[in-house]
Amino acid sequence: MLNPAERKALRARAHKLEPVVMIGGKGLTDEVLAEIDRALTAHELIKVRAAGLEREAREEAFAAICRKTAAEAVQQVGKICVIFRKNP
């Protein structure tokens, strides 16, 4: 679990990042989850854009991503979520 200071530092680091994974109209597929997992392994801190989903579906998708990839949501602004997973 991230403490407030860590969360603030990660938000600052994520500010300049572009979304690396886009969730389309089909929603959160296994392929999208695999791509998010690869991106987290490579970068630790990523942005995911869910432009094709309504608000409620977007919230559920972001929660599912964190649950299935053992990552933590750092921040969510509109259709973009910043996700962090520490590399071993």
C-alpha positions in Angstrom: 0.0 0.0 0.0 1.3 3.4 -1.0 1.5 6.1 1.7 0.5 9.7 0.8 4.1 10.9 0.2 4.9 8.0 -2.2 1.6 8.6 -4.0 2.5 12.3 -4.4 6.0 11.5 -5.7 4.5 9.0 -8.2 1.9 11.5 -9.4 4.7 14.0 -10.1 6.7 11.3 -12.0 3.6 10.3 -14.0 2.7 13.9 -15.0 4.9 13.8 -18.1 4.0 10.3 -19.2 1.8 9.5 -22.2 -0.8 6.6 -21.9 0.9 3.4 -23.0 -2.2 1.2 -23.2 -5.6 2.1 -24.6 -8.8 0.3 -23.6 -11.1 0.3 -26.6 -14.8 -0.4 -27.1 -14.4 -4.1 -26.4 -13.4 -3.3 -22.8 -10.8 -5.1 -20.7 -9.8 -8.1 -22.7 -7.1 -10.7 -21.9 -4.9 -9.2 -24.5 -5.2 -5.7 -23.0 -4.5 -7.1 -19.5 -1.4 -8.9 -20.9 -0.2 -5.6 -22.5 -0.7 -3.7 -19.2 1.2 -6.4 -17.4 4.2 -6.2 -19.9 4.2 -2.4 -19.6 4.2 -2.5 -15.8 7.1 -5.0 -15.9 9.0 -2.7 -18.2 8.2 0.7 -16.6 6.7 0.2 -13.1 4.6 3.4 -13.6 2.2 3.7 -16.5 -0.9 5.5 -17.7 -3.9 3.7 -19.1 -6.6 5.4 -21.2 -10.1 4.0 -21.3 -11.7 6.3 -23.9 -14.2 3.7 -25.1 -15.9 3.0 -21.8 -18.7 4.8 -19.9 -17.8 6.1 -16.4 -19.1 3.1 -14.4 -17.4 0.6 -16.7 -14.2 2.6 -16.6 -14.1 2.5 -12.8 -14.7 -1.3 -12.8 -12.0 -1.8 -15.5 -9.4 0.2 -13.6 -10.2 -1.7 -10.4 -10.0 -5.0 -12.3 -6.6 -4.0 -13.7 -5.2 -3.3 -10.3 -6.7 -6.6 -8.9 -5.5 -8.8 -11.7 -2.0 -7.3 -12.1 -1.2 -6.8 -8.4 -0.7 -3.1 -9.1 -2.0 0.0 -7.3 -3.9 2.9 -8.8 -2.0 6.1 -8.1 -4.4 8.6 -9.6 -7.4 8.7 -11.9 -8.3 11.8 -13.8 -11.2 11.4 -16.2 -10.5 8.6 -18.7 -6.8 8.2 -17.6 -5.5 6.1 -14.7 -2.0 6.1 -13.4 -0.9 2.6 -12.2 2.1 1.5 -10.3 3.6 -1.9 -9.6 7.1 -2.2 -8.0 9.5 -4.4 -9.9 11.3 -7.0 -7.8 
